């Protein structure tokens, strides 16, 4: 197999497959602009954005507050690029939200029963 004509930074021969110029993409002096553009694009794709949404004004110690908080998470996740990870996250948030709603409903029923017991 033919290898790139360049040497690595350690001085060893580059083992990449060469182009017509005899250099690989990483070492070809005529392809510097393409490499720079690819590096810049790669950097943009790796950046992790900071949420523009302020922290929800929700009391996370109550079922109603947790539901509001989870709703914000759901909306933040929905706008992300479609992926398996996003789908799993959405499903997980919905599952947690369902559990919170169930607990909130039980708390409301208990509270109603306690009020009935006090007045009766």
N, C-alpha and C positions, 0 to 999 in steps of 0.2 A: 504494500500500500504506500502511496506517495503521501508525504506530509508537508505541511506548511513550511516555507523557507525561513520563517522568523524563529527567534529564540524567545523563551519565556523570560520573565523578570529574574529568574534564578539562573539563567544562562543555558538551561536545557532546551533541546529542540522542541518546537511546538508540534504536538501530535494531531492537530486538527486537519481535516481534509481541506486541501487548497482549492481556490477558484482558478480561473484561467490565468490569473496574474501570478500564480505560484504561492500566494498568501491566502490564509483563511480570512473570513470576514473580520475577525478581531484585529488582525495585523495588517490588512491591506491598506496602504497609505492613501490610495485613491478612493477609499470608501469611508473616510473619516466622517464626512458630513452625515452619511447614513447611520454610522455608529452613534454619533452624537444625538441624532434625532431619536433613535431607538432607545438610547439610555434615558433621554428626557421623558419619552413616552412611558417607559417602564417605571420611572420615578413617580409619574403622575398616577399610574395605576396602583402603586403600592401605598400611596398616601392614605392615611386614615383620617377622615373628616371628624371634626368636633361638632357635636349636635348643636344646631342653632336654636333648639327648643330649650327654653328655660326649665329648670327643675319644676315639676308640677306642684302647684300649691294644693297638696292633698294630704290629709291626715292619714298616714299609712298604718295607723293603729286601729282603724275602723274598717269594716267591710266596704262601706261606701267610699272611703278614701282610697283603699287599695284598688277598688274597681276603677276609680278615676285614674290612678297611677298606671295601672295595667293598660288602660285605654290609650294613654299617651305612648306607652311602649309599643303597643300594637300599631299605632299610626306611624311612629318613627321607623318601625321595622318594615311596614308595608311599602314605603317609598324606596327601600334599598333595591339593588339590582336583583332580579329573579334568580334564585339559586336553590339548591337543595337545603343549604344551611338556613336560608331565609324562611323557606317553607317549614322546616323543623322548628325554628324559633317562633314563627307565627302560631303553629299548632300548640307549642308548649305554653305560650302566653294565653291562648284561648282556654286551654285545659286548666291553668291556674286560675284564670278569671272565673271559670265555671265553678271551681271549688270554693272560691271566695263568695260567689253569689249564693251557693248552697248554704254555707256557714252563716252568711248574712240573713238569709231567710229563716234559718233555725233560731238565730239570735232574736229576730223580730217576733217570732212566735212565742218564744220563752218570755220575752218582755211583755207581750200582750197577755199571756197567762198569769204572769206575776201581777200585772195591773188588775186583772179580773179578781185575783185572789185577795188583793188588798182592799178592793172596794166591796167585796162580797162577804 
